[in-house]
Each structure stands twice: as structure tokens, then as C-alpha cells.
Amino acid sequence: MMSAVLVVHGGAWAIPDEMAPGSVDGVKAAARHGASVLKNGGSALDAVEAAVRALEDNPIFNAGHGATLNIDGEVELDAIIVDGTTLASGAVSCVKNIANPVSLARAVMEKTTHVMLTGKGANQFAESIGINTVPTDKLVTEYEKKEWEKHKQYFAGVMQEFNTKWAHETVGAVAVDCAGNVACATSTGGIRNKMVGRVGDSPVIGCGGYADNSSGAVSCTGHGESILKVTLARLVLSHVEQGKSVADASQLSLQYMGDRVQGAGGTIVVAPSGQWAATFTTKRMAWAAAVDGVLWFGINPEERLKEKLSQ
């Protein structure tokens, strides 16, 4: 039996000072939640779903509650979950009015023969298996409504989203359980004022997330179009497969994305051995890791704080 490890992130972007404490508290709470699942004998898959659900339920993050609005003022949610044991995967994109899209993604994986469902079809599937919908106004914060009004045009919205502090970002989790199995999950509300139907990296296998027991699990965050172009999650694991540490693999991959397509972002990674990393090239990324009874966390570059992991 090996030690289980769980790592979460709350998005890589220029998190403003007024949101930093809440972001750190949120990732720490989600990491504790996921770690308790592992401690009680849950699988890596169970743990990443539980951790991401906690992040989706926290309105400070852009996933589930707290999601951004598209150009029409609607919520469109994306999520993925991958089981490193079998490479089983489930994803949803452009889902409306679902509070926990990560759980719908898991249902796609376990209850259908498909990997991804989108839009109307994903919502019809949710209804068919009894997942409750919630009104858009229950998912959207007053802060987001005000920000959406400020940035009505897509192009201006994207530029300001990514290059100023007024962005929200993706959430995710990776884990390795006591049996050495890995899993990942990623969830997002996308970019504010995106075009209707825009899908970013988060639900795309090998981009927003990937997990394989032979190498590790990754969840990505950052500029979705850039992550898609370099298949960031799979790129990280390809470096791991070539013998790089998870920290070096992450740094090399993010550096390549910056050099090749001028995109910034972040990754969390865990190897089957329990080796882990949280790496980013944006101004900040809120992250937390539960390892051997210790909760590691940070938000600023090079920051690595720790406290006892209370269960």
C-alpha cells in the first residue's frame, strides 16, 4: 500500500488581491474533502470528483456556481473526468443549468458508450438519469452579472479576461490512491462573453486533462485555445514518459506553450509513485495538495506553505 496524494487547483490567472484569500481557502477545503475520500478507502476517481464538486459549489471559482456568462448572458459549462486505470473518460460541453458538470461527465463515462456529450444532448442525458437542473440565476453571482455587463463584446472580453485581473478560471483535481491508480477531473464555465457554443480545452481529452496509470494524471488551466493547440495535458505526460520529473515536465510544457503559441496557464500533476507538482506561468494560481497528513498550498509564484491536514 502506498500513500495517497490529491492535488487541486482553482485556476491560473491574475487573481486580484481581494479574491486571493477566498481562492486559497477554497482550494484548501476542496483538497481536504478529496483527501478524506481517499483516507476512507475511496478511489482516485471518487476523490477527484468529490474535490471538483466542492470547487464547483464554491462561487469564487468559475465552474458550476460562479460560472461566467457567454455573449448571450447564458451559462455554458464544460467538464471532464478520466480514470487512469482503464483510460475510461467522460466529458460534457456547453451544458446549461447543471450545478455539478463533473458528475454528469462521470455519468457519461459510466452509463453510455460515448466519451463526450454536448449542448442539448448532454442536458437531455442529464434529465434521463435524474440529474436536477438549476436556474441560471442560481449559478451566477452578482459579481459576474456586473462583469458581464462591462464586457459585452467577445474580443474585448477575451483580451481583458486573460490580460487583466478580471478573469475567472477553470478548476481541477488529480489524485493517486493507495492502489496506485490515478485520475483527473477538470471543470469550467469558460471565458466571459465567449461566443455561444465555444468549447475550450477543459472537456477535451489530452488537453484539459488526462490520466494514465503508466505515467500520471494532469489537470490544466489557462487560455483554452492555447492549451488545445499544444494538447497540454498529454504533452506533460509525454515528458514524464521520457523520464522527466513531474515538475520539470510541467515547466517544459508550459514554457513550450508560451514560446509556441504565446499562451499562459498552469498544471497540476501526480505520478503513480506519488510525486506531484503544481506549476503555472500566469501571475497566480490557487492550489493545494494533500500528502502524508500535510496540506501544502499556495497562490503566488514559488510559494509553498503547509499546515497539518485535518480530516
C-alpha positions in Angstrom: 0.0 0.0 0.0 1.4 3.4 -1.0 0.4 6.8 0.3 -2.5 8.5 -1.5 -2.0 12.0 -2.9 -4.5 14.6 -4.1 -3.8 18.0 -5.7 -6.4 20.6 -6.7 -6.2 24.0 -8.5 -8.7 26.9 -8.7 -7.5 28.4 -12.0 -4.3 30.1 -13.3 -4.8 33.8 -13.9 -4.1 37.2 -12.4 -6.2 36.6 -9.3 -6.9 40.0 -7.7 -5.9 40.6 -4.1 -9.5 40.8 -2.9 -10.2 37.3 -4.2 -6.9 35.7 -3.1 -7.8 34.7 0.5 -11.1 33.1 -0.7 -9.4 31.3 -3.5 -6.8 29.8 -1.2 -9.4 28.8 1.4 -11.5 27.2 -1.4 -8.7 25.0 -2.7 -7.7 24.0 0.8 -11.2 23.0 1.6 -11.5 21.0 -1.7 -8.2 19.3 -1.0 -9.3 18.3 2.5 -12.6 17.0 1.0 -10.9 14.9 -1.6 -8.3 13.6 0.8 -11.0 12.4 3.2 -12.4 10.3 0.4 -9.0 8.7 -0.2 -8.5 8.2 3.6 -11.8 6.4 3.8 -10.8 4.0 1.1 -12.3 5.8 -1.9 -10.6 5.5 -5.3 -8.7 8.3 -7.1 -11.7 8.7 -9.3 -14.0 9.2 -6.4 -11.6 11.7 -4.8 -11.2 13.9 -7.9 -14.9 14.0 -8.4 -15.5 15.0 -4.8 -12.8 17.7 -4.8 -14.1 19.2 -8.1 -17.7 19.2 -6.9 -16.5 21.2 -3.8 -14.9 23.7 -6.2 -18.0 23.8 -8.4 -20.1 24.5 -5.4 -17.9 27.5 -4.3 -19.0 30.7 -6.1 -15.5 32.2 -6.0 -14.4 29.8 -8.8 -15.6 29.7 -12.5 -17.2 26.3 -12.5 -20.8 25.4 -11.6 -21.8 28.1 -9.1 -19.9 31.2 -10.0 -19.7 30.4 -13.7 -19.1 33.1 -16.3 -21.7 34.2 -18.9 -21.4 33.9 -22.6 -22.2 36.7 -25.0 -26.0 36.0 -24.7 -25.8 36.1 -20.9 -26.1 32.3 -20.6 -24.1 29.7 -18.6 -22.4 27.0 -20.7 -20.3 24.6 -18.7 -17.6 22.1 -19.6 -16.1 19.2 -17.6 -14.0 16.0 -18.0 -13.1 13.1 -15.8 -10.5 10.4 -16.7 -9.8 7.0 -15.0 -6.1 6.2 -15.4 -6.7 2.5 -14.7 -8.6 1.9 -18.0 -8.4 5.2 -19.8 -12.2 5.4 -19.4 -13.2 9.0 -19.9 -16.4 11.1 -19.7 -16.9 14.7 -20.8 -19.6 17.3 -21.3 -19.5 20.6 -23.1 -21.9 23.6 -23.4 -24.1 22.2 -20.6 -26.7 24.5 -19.3 -28.0 24.8 -15.7 -26.2 21.8 -14.2 -24.6 22.6 -10.8 -22.0 19.8 -10.9 -21.0 19.1 -14.5 -18.1 16.9 -13.3 -20.7 14.4 -12.0 -22.5 14.5 -15.3 -19.2 13.8 -17.1 -18.7 10.8 -14.8 -22.2 9.6 -15.7 -21.3 9.9 -19.5 -18.3 7.7 -18.8 -20.1 5.1 -16.7 -23.6 5.0 -18.3 -23.0 5.5 -22.0 -20.7 4.1 -24.7 -19.5 7.6 -25.5 -16.8 9.9 -24.2 -18.3 13.3 -24.7 -21.9 14.7 -24.9 -22.5 18.4 -25.8 -25.2 21.0 -25.5 -28.8 19.9 -25.8 -27.9 16.2 -25.9 -25.9 16.4 -22.7 -28.8 18.1 -20.9 -31.2 15.6 -22.2 -29.0 12.8 -20.9 -28.8 14.6 -17.5 -32.6 14.7 -17.4 -32.9 11.0 -18.4 -30.8 9.9 -15.4 -32.4 12.2 -12.9 -29.7 14.9 -12.5 -31.6 18.0 -11.5 -31.2 21.3 -13.4 -30.9 24.6 -11.6 -32.0 28.0 -12.9 -29.2 30.1 -14.4 -29.6 32.8 -11.8 -28.8 30.2 -9.1 -25.4 29.6 -10.7 -24.5 33.3 -11.5 -23.1 35.7 -8.8 -23.9 39.4 -8.7 -20.2 40.0 -9.4 -20.4 38.1 -12.6 -23.6 39.8 -13.8 -21.8 43.2 -13.3 -18.6 42.0 -15.1 -20.7 40.6 -18.0 -22.4 44.0 -18.4 -19.0 45.6 -18.5 -17.6 43.4 -21.2 -20.3 42.9 -23.8 -18.1 42.3 -26.8 -16.3 39.0 -27.2 -13.0 40.2 -28.5 -12.6 42.8 -25.8 -13.9 40.4 -23.3 -11.2 37.8 -24.1 -8.4 40.3 -24.1 -9.4 41.7 -20.8 -10.2 38.3 -19.4 -6.7 36.9 -19.9 -4.6 40.0 -19.7 -6.1 41.7 -16.7 -7.2 40.6 -13.3 -10.9 40.4 -14.2 -10.9 36.7 -15.3 -12.2 33.6 -13.6 -10.7 30.3 -14.5 -11.0 26.6 -14.6 -10.9 24.2 -11.6 -9.4 20.7 -11.4 -8.1 17.8 -9.3 -5.7 14.9 -9.8 -5.1 12.0 -7.4 -3.3 8.7 -6.9 -4.9 6.3 -4.5 -3.4 3.6 -2.2 -3.6 1.1 -5.0 -1.5 3.3 -7.3 -4.4 4.2 -9.6 -4.6 7.8 -10.9 -7.4 10.0 -12.1 -8.1 13.6 -13.1 -11.1 15.9 -13.3 -11.4 19.4 -14.8 -14.4 21.8 -14.8 -15.0 25.3 -16.1 -17.5 28.0 -17.0 -15.3 29.1 -19.9 -14.4 32.7 -20.9 -16.7 35.6 -20.1 -18.6 36.8 -23.3 -17.4 33.8 -25.3 -19.4 33.1 -28.5 -22.4 30.8 -27.9 -21.1 27.2 -28.4 -17.5 28.0 -27.7 -15.7 25.0 -26.2 -12.3 25.4 -24.6 -9.7 22.9 -23.5 -11.3 21.7 -20.3 -13.6 18.8 -21.7 -11.1 17.7 -24.4 -9.2 14.6 -23.6 -5.5 15.2 -23.6 -5.9 18.9 -23.4 -7.8 20.0 -20.2 -7.0 16.7 -18.5 -5.6 13.2 -18.9 -4.8 10.3 -16.7 -2.9 7.0 -17.4 -1.6 4.7 -14.7 1.6 4.2 -16.8 2.6 7.9 -16.4 0.3 10.0 -14.2 -2.7 12.4 -14.1 -2.8 16.1 -15.2 -5.4 18.8 -14.9 -4.8 22.0 -16.9 -5.9 25.6 -16.6 -5.2 28.8 -18.6 -6.0 30.1 -22.0 -8.1 27.3 -23.5 -7.3 27.9 -27.2 -3.6 27.8 -26.4 -3.9 24.6 -24.4 -5.9 23.0 -27.2 -3.2 23.8 -29.7 -0.4 22.0 -27.8 -2.6 19.3 -26.2 -1.1 20.4 -22.9 -2.1 17.5 -20.6 -0.8 14.9 -22.9 2.3 16.9 -23.6 3.2 17.0 -19.8 2.8 13.2 -19.6 4.9 12.6 -22.7 7.8 14.3 -20.9 7.1 12.2 -17.8 7.3 9.1 -20.0 10.7 10.2 -21.3 12.0 10.2 -17.7 11.4 13.9 -16.6 10.2 14.6 -13.1 6.5 15.8 -13.0 7.8 19.3 -12.0 10.2 19.5 -15.0 7.6 18.0 -17.3 5.1 20.7 -16.3 7.6 23.5 -16.6 8.8 22.4 -20.0 5.3 22.0 -21.4 4.1 25.4 -20.1 7.3 27.0 -21.5 6.7 25.4 -24.9 3.1 26.7 -24.9 4.3 30.2 -24.1 7.0 30.1 -26.8 4.9 28.4 -29.5 1.5 30.0 -29.2 2.1 32.8 -26.6 -0.3 31.2 -24.1 -0.1 31.2 -20.3 -1.6 28.7 -17.9 -1.0 26.1 -15.2 -1.0 22.4 -14.5 -1.3 20.1 -11.5 0.3 16.7 -11.9 0.6 13.5 -9.9 2.6 10.4 -10.8 1.7 6.8 -9.8 4.7 7.0 -7.4 3.0 9.9 -5.5 5.4 12.5 -7.0 3.4 15.7 -7.6 3.7 19.3 -8.8 1.7 22.5 -9.2 3.1 24.8 -11.8 2.0 28.0 -13.6 3.2 30.8 -15.9 0.3 33.2 -15.0 0.5 35.8 -12.3 -1.1 33.5 -9.8 -2.8 30.0 -9.4 -4.5 28.9 -6.2 -3.6 25.2 -5.5 -3.5 22.8 -2.6 -2.1 19.3 -2.2 -2.9 16.7 0.5 0.2 14.5 1.0 1.1 12.2 4.0 -1.0 14.1 6.5 0.3 17.5 5.3 -1.7 20.1 3.4 0.6 22.1 1.0 -0.8 25.2 -0.6 0.0 28.4 -2.4 -1.2 31.1 -4.8 1.9 33.2 -5.7 5.0 32.0 -7.7 7.4 29.9 -5.7 5.0 29.9 -2.7 4.8 26.6 -0.8 3.1 26.9 2.5 2.0 23.9 4.7 -0.2 23.0 7.6 -1.4 19.8 9.2 -4.1 18.1 7.2 -7.1 18.0 9.5 -9.7 15.4 8.5 
